[in-house]
Amino acid sequence: MAPVIDTTFPLKAIADAHRHLEHGGQVGKIVVTVPAGTTRPTRHKGCPTRW
């Protein structure tokens, strides 16, 4: 079984993706695409998030 994709947004439209999610009308997953060559942000010392 494969996930159902409702809408795909580019990373630069992340605010639009969030508004779409808040609206609550999606039927499947909301996908945010990240451009090739994009790197992760540097993890700051003391940050509890694991990369």
N, C-alpha and C positions, 0 to 999 in steps of 0.2 A: 504494500500500500504506500503510495507516494503522497506527500503533503500537497494540499491545494494552495496555490499562490493566488491571492486576491489582487495585489498591486505590487509593482516594483518601483522604487524611488532611487535616484542617484544620491550619494552621500551629501552632495551640496543642497539637496532638498529635504534634509532630515526633519526640518520644522514641519514641512507639508506632510511627511510620513506620520509624524506624531499627531498632527491634527486629524488625519484620516483615522488613526487608531482611536483617538478620543471620541470621534463621531460615533463609533461603534457599529458602522454598517458593513464592516468587512465580513466576508464569508470564509476566507482562508487566511493564510499567512501574509504578512506584509514584509517584503524583502527590501533591504537597503544594499545597493551595490557600492562597492569600494573600488576606486580606480586602481589598475595594476601599478605596482611600484609604490603604493602607499605603505608607510611603515607605522608600526605601533608607536605611541608616545613613550617617552622615556619614563620609567617608573621612578617616582620620587621616594627618597628614603622615608620610611615610616608609613608608606601607603599600604593599607591592609589588602588592597586588591591584588590578586595573583594574575600574572600574565602567562 
